[in-house]
């Protein structure tokens, strides 16, 4: 096995979940298993080819599970593995930070449409908003 050197721990994190689509895919898998077709609907700008490649990489890294149901046609669902669930706190914070960023930019006059607000932890989100 090749020896790896990281200058800082976040490099190891980004090696696994970095890129344009992996964090988005993982956020959609946080609360429930999803089929590939569901992910394509929820992430309309991703191609089937890229989605498949990203799912394979996440599966190979032990972040997600792939479950094949013996049906005709076969049904495949993806879910966070136990190890992948350890990313939930990070993913939740990324989602909340993104929504706060959108709110800030909208307040500054930028025209932004948000199709789905993340309802990760409404209590924590409300605490944060009332503290501001």
N, C-alpha and C positions, 0 to 999 in steps of 0.2 A: 504494500500500500504506500502511496506517495505521502510524504510529510507535507503538511500545510502550515503556513504561517499567516496569522492575522495580526494586523497592527492594532485592532480594536475589536471588541466582541460583536459590534453591530455588523461588521463585515460577514461574519458567519451567519447571522440572521438573514442579511440581504442575499447571501448566496442561495439560500433556500426559498425565501418568499419574495425576493426582489423582482423587479420587472413591471411592465405595464399591467399585466392581467392577473398574476397570481394573488395579490392582495384582494382584488375584486372577487375572484373566484372563491377565495377562502371566506370572505365576508358573507357571500351567499350560502355557504355551507355551515355557517356557525350554528344556526338554530334547527336545521333539519336536513336530511339527505335530499339530494336533488338528482334528477336525471340530466343527461347531457342536453337534451332538448329544452329543459327548463332553464338551464344555465344560458343557452343561446338566446332564449327569449328575454332573460333578465340582463344580458350583456350583449345588446344588439350589434355593437361594433366589432365584436370578436368573430373570427372565422371559425368554422368547424375544425379546420386543420390545426389552427393555433390552440384552440380550446383542448383538443385531444392531446396535443404535445404537452401543454401545461399540466393537464390532469395526470398524464403519465409521469412527468417529472415529480409532481407532488406525491404521487403514489410511491414512486421509487425512493423518495426521501422519507417515507413513513409518515407524511403529514395527513394524507387522506386514505380512506379505505374505498375499495371498489367492490361492490357486491353484485353478482350476476344471479338473476332469478331464472330458474329453469322454466321459462314460459315460451310460447310461440306467439309473436316474435320475442326473442330474449329481451329482458328488461335489465338495465344496468343502472345502479344508483351509486352516487358518490357521497361520502360523508367524512367529517373530520375523524381522524383516528384519535385514540386517547392522547397520543403525543401531540397531534395537531390541535386538540382542545386546549393544550397549554398556551396556545397563541391567542386565545379568546380575549384576554385582557388587552393585549397589544392591538388586536383588530378592533375592539370596541373603542379604544382611545383614538385610533386612526380615524374611525368613522365620526366620532364626536368632534375631533379637531377639524375634520373636513367640513362638517356642517357649521361649526362656529366660523370657519374661514368664509364659507359661502354667505352666512349672515352678515359678517363684517363687510364683505365686498358689496352685498346688496345695499347695505346701509350707506355705503360710499357712493351709491348710484349706479353700480354695475348691473346690467340686466342678465340675470342668471335664473334658469328654470331648474328646479329640483323635482325629479319625477317621483322619488320615494324618499321620505325621511326615515332615518334609522331609529327604531324604537328600542334601543339596546337596554337602557336602564333609565326609564323616565324619572325615577326618584333622584338619581344622581344628576341627571341632566337638569331637572328643575332646581336642585340645590345650587348648581353652578350658575344658572340664569338669575336666580334671586340674589345670589351673592354679588353679581355684577352691578 
